[in-house]
Amino acid sequence: MEFPIYRKPKGWVTIPEMIERSARDYKDAIALQMRRGKRWDKFSYRELEDIVKRIAAFLKKQGFEKGDHIAVIGPNRPEWAFSYLSIQWIGGVVVPLDARLTPTEIRHILMDGDVKAVFASGTHYDIVSEVADELKEVKMVISMDPLNGSGPDIPMILEEVKSGIPYEKIDLEDLAVILYTSGTTGTSKGVMLTHKNLISNVEAIYQILDFTVGDVFFSILPMHHVYEATAGFLNALNAGSTIVFARSLKSKVMREDMTEVKPTFWLVVPLLLEKIYRGIQKEVDKASAPKKAIFKAMGGVSSILNPIFGNNRASQAIFKSIRKKMGLDRIKYIVSGGAALPRWVSKGLEDLGFPILQGYGLSETSPVLTVNPPCCPRNESAGLALPGVKLKIFEPNSEGIGEIAAKGPNIMKGYYKNEKATRAVFTDDGWFLTGDLGYIDKDGFLHITGRKKSVIVTKGGKNIYPEEVEEVLLQSPFIEEILVLMAPNPNTNEPELQAIIFPNFDKVDEHFMKRNIQNPTEDDLRRLIAEEVKKYSQQLAPYKRPRRFSIRHEEFPKTTTRKIKRYLFEQKGMEL
């Protein structure tokens, strides 16, 4: 099955050409919006282009030119967008930095990435300046916030520079971004993405999803990550939609913003959807018996009517009040990426009328490779390949599972200054090896079973995919996070399947309160978790069931896209 096409592409252009086209086509439509204090700052497409051209004029006057590498660091905000686009306007290369990086990590990327200047938010300016002072290659740090004359800043630039410049003539094959990954393996490499890589991905998404002027993208994922930068930022600007930057990731503040702007497009990671679904379940649990009965009856009616009307339309109508309370009553698409979405989460939200679409991609693929089609989502899978993207399973086993390989115009140019790493991920005939394992079903939907480096092979030769075991055990309301790995039994030193578990302490506390257990001990907690592991493990084949577990009392360290840094625990083993 090929992806159903909604409309024709607009045509591949460089990022500056795309911004000029959007300013011409959408003029006074709002491009960027963010609430600051009691007011909403709004920038139309014409205003956005004007600001970008003026900052670009400043950069050119300071001697920066085509091909120069310039970094951007800070939270999601209009000034981040101005910085990114002005670098592109002069033909420069953007090096986005994770706002959570340490000074040591920032220094490494500035050096390795041959960065000549940095745009930094006020909260990062001092740290970046201190690092830059040690590096002769970094000529300037530009603040996104006022510095009151002590250095260049965007407000000062816009006050002093009254006219902009035309964009630099560049080619689609020219480098646009060097993205330093922070994956679950612990290695960090500079992914080189060209204008062609990015715009081909943007245009593919444009062909298959319905969004245009008047649609609102609610931006919460960090813009330094290519998932948000391509699918939530460039994607919206290409179609004339509005990007609303969240003021905060606190639930109450996000809900206030969403209730006011009523987003239609929302990029999320699985952990957020899991929290939303658990939150809804918690509200239902607290409701009175009559309300619970009504809720259950509504679910029964929707399950009967959904097959008749198709695509969960009955659920969307019946449970509209729940989405309205969250500011999601206009939502068209909630696209989950960055990690695998547990099926019990997507199914639970689908049954409540949330339009969930699971997708899949990597930094090296600009990033989207697949997404579920809105007409007929199968969120137990990662969806169908985007137009122009080819997928195949490399060296499949007897079950059809092998490494997922991809080809297409969105595949990276390579890793910056790292030819060895580049050669390692491409086959001789040009296929990019993702490092993920999976299979493609008879209808063309991609199913991901886990990371190639994470797969566990038992003595009997059976494969265990830790992600599969983790998804099953996460169905327990008492388990918040889990990591499954092979580790030696402390008594026999023989390897066995084990789990590290971070409990949902709110649910645990409720459980003990209901049973009038005062001051529960660690043994009480272990007994509860042991019962849950045993209960949910029954869904798994015996060889996939964890034999031992340990309990963590804090969240796991994670990547930007909220994936657990598995390598940290595989390297040091378990403390049991």
Rosetta blueprint (number, residue, H / E / L):
1 M L
2 E L
3 F L
4 P L
5 I L
6 Y L
7 R L
8 K L
9 P L
10 K L
11 G L
12 W L
13 V L
14 T L
15 I H
16 P H
17 E H
18 M H
19 I H
20 E H
21 R H
22 S H
23 A H
24 R H
25 D H
26 Y H
27 K L
28 D L
29 A L
30 I E
31 A E
32 L E
33 Q E
34 M E
35 R E
36 R E
37 G L
38 K L
39 R E
40 W E
41 D E
42 K E
43 F E
44 S E
45 Y H
46 R H
47 E H
48 L H
49 E H
50 D H
51 I H
52 V H
53 K H
54 R H
55 I H
56 A H
57 A H
58 F H
59 L H
60 K H
61 K H
62 Q L
63 G L
64 F L
65 E L
66 K L
67 G L
68 D L
69 H E
70 I E
71 A E
72 V E
73 I E
74 G L
75 P L
76 N L
77 R L
78 P H
79 E H
80 W H
81 A H
82 F H
83 S H
84 Y H
85 L H
86 S H
87 I H
88 Q H
89 W H
90 I L
91 G L
92 G L
93 V E
94 V E
95 V E
96 P E
97 L E
98 D L
99 A L
100 R L
101 L L
102 T L
103 P H
104 T H
105 E H
106 I H
107 R H
108 H H
109 I H
110 L H
111 M H
112 D H
113 G L
114 D L
115 V E
116 K E
117 A E
118 V E
119 F E
120 A E
121 S L
122 G H
123 T H
124 H H
125 Y H
126 D H
127 I H
128 V H
129 S H
130 E H
131 V H
132 A H
133 D H
134 E L
135 L L
136 K L
137 E L
138 V L
139 K L
140 M E
141 V E
142 I E
143 S E
144 M L
145 D L
146 P L
147 L L
148 N L
149 G L
150 S L
151 G L
152 P L
153 D E
154 I H
155 P H
156 M H
157 I H
158 L H
159 E H
160 E H
161 V L
162 K L
163 S L
164 G L
165 I L
166 P L
167 Y L
168 E L
169 K L
170 I L
171 D L
172 L L
173 E L
174 D L
175 L E
176 A E
177 V E
178 I E
179 L E
180 Y E
181 T L
182 S L
183 G L
184 T L
185 T L
186 G L
187 T L
188 S L
189 K L
190 G E
191 V E
192 M E
193 L E
194 T E
195 H H
196 K H
197 N H
198 L H
199 I H
200 S H
201 N H
202 V H
203 E H
204 A H
205 I H
206 Y H
207 Q H
208 I H
209 L L
210 D L
211 F L
212 T L
213 V L
214 G L
215 D L
216 V E
217 F E
218 F E
219 S E
220 I L
221 L L
222 P L
223 M L
224 H L
225 H L
226 V H
227 Y H
228 E H
229 A H
230 T H
231 A H
232 G H
233 F H
234 L H
235 N H
236 A H
237 L H
238 N H
239 A H
240 G L
241 S L
242 T E
243 I E
244 V E
245 F E
246 A L
247 R L
248 S L
249 L L
250 K L
251 S H
252 K H
253 V H
254 M H
255 R H
256 E H
257 D H
258 M H
259 T H
260 E H
261 V H
262 K L
263 P L
264 T L
265 F E
266 W E
267 L E
268 V E
269 V L
270 P H
271 L H
272 L H
273 L H
274 E H
275 K H
276 I H
277 Y H
278 R H
279 G H
280 I H
281 Q H
282 K H
283 E H
284 V H
285 D H
286 K H
287 A L
288 S L
289 A H
290 P H
291 K H
292 K H
293 A H
294 I H
295 F H
296 K H
297 A H
298 M H
299 G H
300 G H
301 V H
302 S H
303 S H
304 I H
305 L H
306 N H
307 P H
308 I H
309 F H
310 G L
311 N L
312 N L
313 R H
314 A H
315 S H
316 Q H
317 A H
318 I H
319 F L
320 K H
321 S H
322 I H
323 R H
324 K H
325 K H
326 M L
327 G L
328 L L
329 D L
330 R L
331 I L
332 K L
333 Y E
334 I E
335 V E
336 S E
337 G L
338 G L
339 A L
340 A L
341 L L
342 P L
343 R H
344 W H
345 V H
346 S H
347 K H
348 G H
349 L H
350 E H
351 D L
352 L L
353 G L
354 F L
355 P L
356 I E
357 L E
358 Q E
359 G E
360 Y E
361 G E
362 L L
363 S H
364 E H
365 T H
366 S L
367 P L
368 V E
369 L E
370 T E
371 V E
372 N L
373 P L
374 P L
375 C L
376 C L
377 P L
378 R L
379 N L
380 E L
381 S L
382 A L
383 G E
384 L E
385 A E
386 L L
387 P L
388 G L
389 V L
390 K E
391 L E
392 K E
393 I E
394 F E
395 E L
396 P L
397 N L
398 S L
399 E L
400 G L
401 I L
402 G E
403 E E
404 I E
405 A E
406 A E
407 K E
408 G L
409 P L
410 N L
411 I L
412 M L
413 K L
414 G E
415 Y E
416 Y L
417 K L
418 N L
419 E H
420 K H
421 A H
422 T H
423 R H
424 A H
425 V L
426 F E
427 T L
428 D L
429 D L
430 G L
431 W L
432 F E
433 L E
434 T E
435 G E
436 D E
437 L E
438 G E
439 Y E
440 I E
441 D L
442 K L
443 D L
444 G L
445 F L
446 L E
447 H E
448 I E
449 T E
450 G E
451 R E
452 K L
453 K L
454 S L
455 V L
456 I E
457 V E
458 T L
459 K L
460 G L
461 G L
462 K L
463 N E
464 I E
465 Y L
466 P H
467 E H
468 E H
469 V H
470 E H
471 E H
472 V H
473 L H
474 L L
475 Q L
476 S L
477 P L
478 F L
479 I E
480 E E
481 E E
482 I E
483 L E
484 V E
485 L E
486 M E
487 A E
488 P E
489 N L
490 P L
491 N L
492 T L
493 N L
494 E L
495 P E
496 E E
497 L E
498 Q E
499 A E
500 I E
501 I E
502 F E
503 P E
504 N L
505 F H
506 D H
507 K H
508 V H
509 D H
510 E H
511 H H
512 F H
513 M H
514 K H
515 R L
516 N L
517 I L
518 Q L
519 N L
520 P L
521 T L
522 E H
523 D H
524 D H
525 L H
526 R H
527 R H
528 L H
529 I H
530 A H
531 E H
532 E H
533 V H
534 K H
535 K H
536 Y H
537 S H
538 Q L
539 Q L
540 L L
541 A L
542 P H
543 Y H
544 K H
545 R L
546 P L
547 R L
548 R E
549 F E
550 S E
551 I E
552 R L
553 H L
554 E L
555 E L
556 F L
557 P L
558 K E
559 T L
560 T L
561 T L
562 R L
563 K L
564 I E
565 K L
566 R H
567 Y H
568 L H
569 F H
570 E H
571 Q H
572 K H
573 G L
574 M L
575 E L
576 L L
